[in-house]
């Protein structure tokens, strides 16, 4: 089975109880179409890549992604994307959180003590509405996680000069203001690397989607044989 190229982030890889990945452009897939058709064409490759990366037994939990500021706790994988949500949080190792992006930022949230995780879709509007601090608050309210215990990772997203707003810089500022000291930004611009990334702006809306994945490892994976 073919798969998509994928990248990971050192700060997340350093946490032994996590599995995280960011799926890049899938070669050979025609995505010059609308979003839903593109996602349908990519779905088999996305699932195959996730399986190869170790997410084999975890169902995807997806958000509707309406460019809003709603962060929702999920304890089991929903059959449909969670309505109105742009961020999901969980403490379940049975779930793989999944967010689709193509210039917007995927933002990973990891409790450094391993209690819970979160994944957010933060474009220009969602960033302005505060989806990142809302997710930080949700992790505190739902799982008792102090912001100082979080590690945040910002994935590749569009940046100046290809975009008039520095989304990543604002996300970082908001996270620090919310009490998170450990904020990491990969620094990569999706619009500047057409070989590796889809870009909604560069490709005028007719393109594929990159896929951010984040999951807690099961206790069986963590326990020594």
ABEGO torsion letter per residue (X at the ends): XBBBBBBBBAAAAABAABBBBBBBBBBGBBABBBAAAAAAAAAAAAAAAAAAAGAAABBBBBBAGAGBABBBBBABBBABBBBGBABBBBABAABBBBBBBBGBBBBBBBBAAGABBBBBBBBAAAAAAGAAAAAAAAAAAAAGBBAAABBBBBBBBBBOAABABBAAAAAAAAAAAAGBABBBBAGBBAAABAAABBBAAAAGGBBBBBBBBBBBBBAAAABBX
